[in-house]
Amino acid sequence: MKKRASVVRRPTKARIAPPRNPVPARTTVPALLTSTTITVHVNGVPRTATVDVRTTLVDFLRGHLELTGTHVGCEHGVCGACTILLDGEPVRSCLMFAVQAADAEITTVEALGTPDRLHPVQEAFREHHGLQCGFCTPGFLMTTLAFLREHPSPTAEEIRVALAGHLCRCTGYQGIVEAVADAAQRLKAGTPTPALRARGGARE
């Protein structure tokens, strides 16, 4: 007579029923912040606005303040068209959120000379044909302004390095390099420089 193989039964896990009255959480997750109020000083004018936290600085300048001299090109920080000065340093405004510029000093191309009295850097670009379509020009001007403050007597090679982050599809760059060199000479010679204009946007 054959023996039956004994079957070993494994204990089954007890099913735990969910509580009928779940205990409420002691803390609640706050709603995601979607907008906030910031104050920035744009071209010497304090500006306070409520902005979406995802708004880029360039969109804030162009859309909220209507300062459209700062151009939007690649939106990846490559072309340099959106360059502004943040606390005196050139930055790509397409790569920053507006909220990151809270309480900062911002200078845009609108703060330079007037049509009747150009800034020496603007005059040099005009006379050396450092622009054609002009789309990239505001970014070049702002970087040049900051560069010449730190390097008043630059070599041609130093100028090329300083402007390496800017793209121009019209001029071939030589006129721009010559313009920056000439601007340096004008500033060293004491060419009258108009004070940066206080202009914080059309909605003042």
VODO-168582 format. One record per residue (C-alpha): residue number from 0; x, y, z. Coordinates in Angstrom, 3 decimals. Example, Ala and Ser with C-alpha at 12.3 -4.5 7.8 and 13.67 -1.06 7.14 Angstrom:
0/12.300/-4.500/7.800
1/13.670/-1.060/7.140
//
This chain:
0/0.000/0.000/0.000
1/1.446/3.345/-1.073
2/1.915/6.083/1.442
3/0.437/9.417/0.600
4/2.843/12.303/0.566
5/2.186/14.564/3.441
6/1.175/18.080/2.443
7/2.695/20.876/4.439
8/0.314/23.782/4.615
9/1.930/27.185/4.984
10/0.231/29.594/7.302
11/-1.659/32.229/5.400
12/-1.172/35.890/6.191
13/-4.040/37.369/8.035
14/-5.865/39.993/6.068
15/-5.934/43.299/7.841
16/-9.098/45.187/7.218
17/-8.767/48.934/6.740
18/-9.993/50.993/9.648
19/-13.562/52.064/9.338
20/-12.729/55.573/10.491
21/-9.243/56.499/9.215
22/-7.268/58.764/11.516
23/-6.911/62.190/9.867
24/-3.378/63.383/9.119
25/-1.929/65.714/11.693
26/-0.372/67.912/9.023
27/-1.631/69.041/5.662
28/0.451/69.623/2.552
29/0.330/73.318/1.581
30/-0.894/74.224/-1.862
31/1.837/74.785/-4.419
32/2.890/78.414/-4.708
33/1.849/79.686/-8.126
34/2.380/83.433/-7.839
35/4.150/85.880/-5.594
36/4.808/89.595/-5.288
37/8.312/90.886/-5.972
38/10.035/94.250/-6.061
39/12.911/94.900/-8.441
40/14.767/98.079/-9.319
41/14.711/98.384/-13.098
42/16.807/101.172/-14.599
43/16.688/102.973/-11.278
44/12.927/102.699/-10.844
45/11.487/100.423/-8.129
46/8.861/98.130/-9.614
47/6.507/95.915/-7.631
48/4.406/93.275/-9.351
49/2.676/89.984/-8.730
50/4.105/87.363/-11.061
51/3.692/83.694/-11.767
52/6.621/81.896/-10.174
53/7.389/80.294/-13.549
54/7.689/83.622/-15.374
55/11.167/84.164/-16.749
56/12.920/87.451/-16.181
57/12.879/88.308/-19.883
58/9.125/87.725/-20.074
59/8.653/89.866/-16.972
60/10.636/92.720/-18.516
61/8.914/92.512/-21.876
62/5.410/91.541/-20.793
63/4.863/93.138/-17.400
64/7.063/96.215/-17.809
65/6.851/96.553/-21.612
66/10.619/97.005/-21.897
67/10.890/95.282/-25.247
68/14.465/96.315/-26.007
69/15.599/93.068/-24.403
70/15.046/90.466/-27.101
71/14.098/86.812/-26.912
72/16.144/84.593/-29.191
73/17.027/80.988/-28.495
74/15.496/80.806/-24.978
75/18.359/78.481/-24.025
76/21.002/81.001/-22.975
77/23.040/80.466/-26.127
78/22.486/83.495/-28.378
79/22.926/86.293/-25.812
80/20.136/88.480/-27.223
81/18.366/88.630/-23.851
82/21.402/89.824/-21.879
83/20.745/92.422/-19.177
84/22.800/93.628/-16.229
85/21.875/92.185/-12.852
86/23.631/94.091/-10.081
87/26.106/95.212/-12.726
88/26.863/91.757/-14.118
89/25.660/90.521/-17.531
90/23.203/87.644/-17.258
91/20.896/85.787/-19.629
92/17.404/86.870/-18.633
93/15.837/83.884/-20.413
94/17.530/81.525/-17.939
95/16.302/83.251/-14.789
96/12.929/83.381/-13.149
97/11.675/86.834/-12.308
98/11.397/85.854/-8.644
99/15.153/85.207/-8.590
100/15.735/88.885/-9.344
101/13.743/90.139/-6.356
102/15.420/93.159/-4.709
103/18.108/93.251/-7.412
104/19.248/96.163/-9.579
105/18.465/95.509/-13.232
106/19.750/97.552/-16.153
107/18.318/97.088/-19.638
108/19.256/98.656/-22.947
109/16.518/101.257/-22.493
110/18.662/102.887/-19.794
111/21.389/103.871/-22.261
112/21.430/107.085/-24.279
113/18.540/108.834/-25.965
114/17.999/109.173/-29.735
115/19.427/112.694/-29.454
116/22.369/111.694/-27.290
117/23.706/108.200/-27.719
118/25.966/106.449/-25.252
119/29.598/106.189/-26.505
120/29.165/102.428/-26.884
121/26.099/102.975/-29.054
122/27.918/105.589/-31.131
123/30.820/103.216/-31.716
124/28.511/100.416/-32.850
125/26.769/102.775/-35.246
126/29.950/104.165/-36.783
127/31.659/100.790/-37.193
128/28.564/99.066/-38.590
129/28.455/96.727/-35.608
130/24.836/95.961/-36.362
131/22.574/95.261/-39.296
132/19.216/93.778/-38.374
133/19.830/94.859/-34.774
134/18.175/91.882/-33.113
135/21.328/90.834/-31.267
136/22.524/94.387/-30.577
137/20.951/94.995/-27.126
138/22.748/91.967/-25.729
139/26.066/93.030/-27.247
140/25.660/96.544/-25.846
141/24.957/95.388/-22.311
142/27.862/92.942/-22.231
143/30.173/95.573/-23.728
144/29.124/98.096/-21.101
145/29.981/95.728/-18.245
146/33.152/94.484/-19.952
147/34.652/97.945/-20.495
148/34.048/98.882/-16.879
149/36.347/96.045/-15.855
150/38.708/96.176/-18.858
151/39.119/99.791/-20.026
152/42.013/98.944/-22.393
153/41.146/95.570/-23.915
154/43.006/93.807/-26.677
155/41.168/92.488/-29.714
156/41.528/88.954/-28.379
157/40.070/89.942/-25.005
158/37.121/91.520/-26.776
159/36.485/88.357/-28.769
160/36.569/86.261/-25.602
161/34.214/88.633/-23.795
162/31.685/88.486/-26.627
163/32.017/84.760/-27.289
164/28.618/84.113/-25.741
165/26.796/86.258/-28.301
166/25.674/85.250/-31.768
167/25.286/87.569/-34.757
168/24.175/86.274/-38.150
169/24.684/89.545/-40.028
170/27.964/91.325/-39.399
171/30.628/88.652/-39.315
172/31.731/90.050/-35.913
173/34.681/92.128/-37.140
174/32.688/95.354/-37.058
175/31.536/94.516/-33.543
176/35.093/93.916/-32.319
177/36.177/97.224/-33.854
178/33.198/98.973/-32.273
179/34.092/97.730/-28.795
180/37.719/98.789/-29.242
181/36.585/102.238/-30.375
182/34.137/102.494/-27.475
183/37.012/101.815/-25.087
184/38.995/104.672/-26.622
185/36.013/107.019/-26.408
186/35.482/106.252/-22.746
187/39.195/106.648/-21.955
188/39.255/109.983/-23.784
189/36.474/111.237/-21.566
190/33.718/111.318/-24.140
191/30.667/112.651/-22.285
192/28.614/109.707/-21.144
193/24.936/110.268/-20.459
194/23.820/108.953/-17.115
195/21.837/105.759/-17.307
196/18.256/106.831/-17.775
197/15.685/105.975/-15.158
198/13.078/104.044/-17.047
199/11.271/101.240/-15.372
200/8.758/100.453/-18.060
201/5.679/101.830/-19.722
202/3.396/100.915/-16.840
203/4.908/103.255/-14.278
//
